[in-house]
Amino acid sequence: MNELDISEDLAALRSTFADIRSVVGVERLEAEIASLSEQAGAPDLWDDPEAAQKVTSSLSHRQAELAKITSIEQRLDDLEIMVQLANEESDEAAAAEVRTELTSIQKLLGELEAQTLLNGEWDALPAVITIRAGAGGVDAADFAEMLQRMYLRWAEQHGYPTRVLDTSYAEEAGIKSTTIEVDAPYAFGTLSVEAGTHRLVRMSPFNSAGKRQTSFAAVEVIPLIEEAGEIEIPESDIRVDVFRSSGPGGQSVNTTDSAVRITHIPTGTVVSMQNEKSQIQNRAAAMRVLQSRLLVLQREQEAATKKELAGVITASWGDQMRSYVLAPYQMVKDLRTEHEVSNPSDVFDGDLDGFISAGIRWRKKQ
């Protein structure tokens, strides 16, 4: 085979990696890990469970961030060795492996480079995603469930812990709404570009005539803000309803009234939780999300912009930000960034990084 030469590609990757490493601040990250490790090793750490949870969670997040940087650096070193071996042995299979690894690293560095643009006030925080079925009847409810799985699969592929805090099931199929917590560094900044109206076009499996159906779902993303606990919510401002958790088809999955719905009367904000078995745990989780929502609202001056971070989303014709087309052709296209792919099945299986990176860069230019 001809000699494999990817020296220019490697030089470009090394340059990009050096920029990312500088922006991330590896030395600072290592110092923070050392400090948190010392705190985590304290014998009285768990005397205050809430503080201990914050320490261990922060340590885990920073260790994961550093591990990602270290892994890429090692892969770049290994790639140079792979090139040498492929050339020494004149092995076409080894050369193909080099090209595959090169593409993989280029994609990963592109995603990390986009992450360095996340410098908003709350970008570094965990996220809470709420998905609601919009116009389109049963198809919309089914679409909302497809999006729920899509985001859970995306988080799983990145090793991000998630919790489904609440799900309201539709009668025939799918879900009316769901709320998911993604507990990872920069989860809000990363996922906030997913907020908006999503549109699905397909041959409806629920239509006996086999006609093409268009349906919509709304995706809202808010930061999970630790300081939200400082917001005082008078008991007189909330209404708390308890009910039994339920699963698909309305089947009871709990024999006690453990699910909690909290309504903030002044703003009309509603938060439901049924993930935990205990009513006390569900109420605590619901209050945390409610406080985060109210802090977002509190930072905005006018009603028209008070949900700027989460977006004002109607989930109907005219304001969709992304289309998922399954018939008569296959395509997923973001209407803001023009980024598109022809493999909807991969996207619904969590392959969202291309859309997210394009969205972050698009937002930075606005």
N, C-alpha and C positions, 0 to 999 in steps of 0.2 A: 504494500500500500504506500501511497505518498506520505511523506512525513507530516504528522499532525502538528499544526502550529496555531495555538490559541493565545499566544503571548499578549496580543493587544487586548483581547477580551479579559484576560487575567489582570492586566494592568488597570483596566477600567474598573473591574470589580474591586481590586485592592484600594483604588482611590475612593470609590463610593463607600466601601467598608470603613476606611479611615475617617471619612466625614461623619458617618453614622456613629462610630465609636466616640468621636469627639462630642457630638451633640448629646448622646446618651449620658456621657460622663462616667466612664467605667471606673475610674479611681473613686469618684464620689459614691458610686453604687457599691463598690467593695467596702468602703468605710461604713456605709449605712448597714450593710449586711453584718459586719463585725460588731457594730454597736447593738443591733437587734438580736444577734446571736447571744451576746452577753446578757441582755435583758431576758431572753427566753430561757437562759440557764439558771436564772435566779431561783433559789429554793422556795421563795414566797410568791412566785409568779401567779399561781392560780388562787391566791387569796382573794384576788379581784378578777373573777372570770371574764368580765367585759373587757377590762384592760388587757388581760392575757390574750384574749381572742384577737384584739387589734394588733398586738405585738407579733403573734405567730402568723397572722394573715399577712401583715406587712413584710415579714421575713420571707414567707413563701413567695410572695409576688416579686420581690427583688431578686431572690435566688433564681426564679424562673427567667427573669429578664436578663440576668447576667449569663445564665446557662445558654440562652439563645445566641448571645453575642459570641461566647466562647466556642459554641458549636460551629458557627459560620466560619470563624477564624481557622478552626481545625480542618473544616471541609475545604477551605481555600488551599491550605498547605497540602492536604491529601490529593487535591486535584492536580497540583504540579507534579507530584510523584506518579499519579496515574498517567499523565501525558508522557513522562519519561519512559515508563514501562511499556506503554502502547507503541512508542517509537522504537524502543530497543528490540521488541519482539515482533514488530511489524504486524500487529494483531488488529484486524478490522473490528472484531467484536469488542476489544478493549477500547478502541477509538470511539465506537458508538456509545460505550458506557461513559466515556469522558464527555461527549457532547450532551448526553442526557443529564449528567451531573452539572455541567455548565449551565444548562437551561434552568435546572432546578434552583441553583444558587442565584442566578440572575433574577428569577421570580421572587425568591425570598428576600433578597436585598431591596428589590423594588417595593415590597410591602413594608419593610423596615424603614426605608427612606420616606415613605408616605407617613409613617407613624411619627417621624421627627417633626412633621408639620403640625402635630397636635399640641398646641400651646395655649389653648383656651382655658378659661378659669377653672372649668370642671372636667376638662378632657381626660385627666389622669384617673378619674374615679370609676368605680364599678357602674354598671348600667341596669336599668329596669326597662324591659321592652313590654309594651302592651299591644296586642294585635286584636283588632275588632273586625268582624265580618261586616261588609258594606252592602251595596246594591248587588242583587243577583240571586237572592233566595238561597236555596240549598247549595248551589254551586259556590256561592260566596262563603258559606259556612265551611264547606269542604276546603276551599282555597285558604281560609284562615288557618285551618289545621295543617295544611301543607306548608304554610309559612312558619308555623310553630316548629314543625319538624326540621325545616331548613335551618333556622337559627340555632336550634339545639345541636344539629349535626355539625354546623360550622364551629360552634364553641367546643364540641367534643374533639374535633380534628385539631384544634389548637391547644387542647388540654386545659380549657377554661372551666372552672366549676360553675354549674348552673343549678337553679332551683325553679321549678314551676310553682309559683306562689298561688296561682288560682286559675281555674279553667271553668268556663260556663259552657256546657254542651248544648248543641242544637238538638231539636227533637228528631229530625229524620237522619241527619248525618253531619259530621263536622262539629265545629264549635262556634259559639257566638262571640266569645272573647277569651283571651288568656293573658296572664302576666308572668313574665320570666325574669329572674334575676341572673345576671352574668357577673360573677365576682372575679374580675381580673383587672390588672393595671391597664389603663387607657381603654377600657371597654366602652365607656360613654363616648369618648372622642371618636373611637373607631366606628361604633355602631350608629352614632347620631346621624350619619349620612344616609342611613337606611330609613329614616323617618319620612313618611309621606304616604301617598295613595299608590297601591300596587294593583295592577290590572291583569287578569287572566283571561285568555281567549282559547277555547277548546271545544271539542265535540262533547257535549254534556253527557256524563254517564247516568244522569238522573232524568234525562229527557227521552221518552220512548220514541219520539220522532227522530232522534239522532241529530238534532239541529245544533248549529254552532252557538255557544253561549258565552257572553261576556260577563264577568263578575269582578267585584272589587273588594279590597280589604285595606284597612288603615293600620299603619305601623307607627306607634309613638315610642320615643326613646327619651328617658330622663336620667339624670345622674343620681346615684344613690349617695347622698351627702351626709357624712358623719356629723357635721355641725348642725344638721337638721334637728338633732335631739335637743338643741337649745331653744327651739321654737316652742313656746308655750301654747297649747291648744286648750282653752277652757272646756270643761265637760259640757257646759251649756251650748257650745258651738257644734257639738257632734251628736249624731244619732247612731247608736250601735244596735245592729240586728244580728241575731244568731240563728243559724239554721243547720240542717244536716248536709254534710258534704255529699255530692252525688257524682256518679260516673256516667259513661255513655249510655244514652237511652233512658236516663233518669234513674237508673238502678242505684239504690242506696249502697254506699261503700263505708258508711259510718252509722253506728246505731245511736250516737249522741249528737246533740246540737253543738258541734265543735267549730263549724265554719263561722266566720265573722265578716260582716259588711259594715264599714264605717262611712257615714255620710257627713262631710263637713258642710254644715248648713249655710254659712255665709257665702261660700263659693260654689256650692253644689258638687264639689269633688267627691267621688265615690271610690273607695278601695275595698276589694274583697279578698279574703285569704281563706284557703281550705287545705293547704298543703300539710300543715302539722296536725297531729292527732288531738292536741290539747287546745281548748278554746283560749286559754291564756297565751299560749305561744302564737296562735293565729292573730290574736288581738295585738300583740307586741309587734309582729311582722307588719301588720296592716298600718299601725301607727307610724312605723319607721318610713314606709313608702309614702304615707299621707304627708308626713313632715317634709320629706324631700320634695314632693309636689308643691307644697305650700311655700317652701323656700324659693323654688323656681318662680312661682307666681309673685312672691314678695319682691323679687329683684326687678321686676318689670314695672314701669310707671303707668302704662295705660292698658286698658282691657284688651285693646286690639293686638297688643304685642306681648301680653302676659304669658302666653304659652309659646314663646319664640323658640325655646330649646326643644320642646316636644313637637311643635308644629301644630297648626290648626288644620286638621285633616278631615275632609268630608267623605272620602271613600266612594266617589261616584265619578260620572263622566266629567272630563274637562280639566282635571287637576292631577292626573296620574303622573308619577315620576318614573315608573318602570312598568314595562309590559312583558308578560310571559305568554308567548304565543305557541300553542301546541297544535293548532290546525288553522289554516290548511298547510302551514309550513312550521318549522321548528326554529324559534328564536327567542332570546331574552335580550331586551334592549333598555338601557337607561336613557330616558329622554332628556336628562340634563347634561350628561357627559358624552352622550353618543356611543358609550362603550356597549358592545353587543357581542353575544356568542350564539352559536347554533346548537348548543347542547343543553336544553332545559333540564333534562334528567340529572345532569351533573350539578347544576345550580340548585335544584330542589334537594340534592343530596349534600348541600353545604358548601359547594365550590363558589364562594362569594368574594374571595379576596380581590379579584380583578375589578369587580364593581366597587368595592369599598375603597381600594387605592385610588381609582379614578374619581370617586366621589370626594375624597379628602383633598385631592389636588384641585378639583373643580371648585370646591368651596373656598380654598385658599385664594383662588384668583378673583373671586367675587368681591 
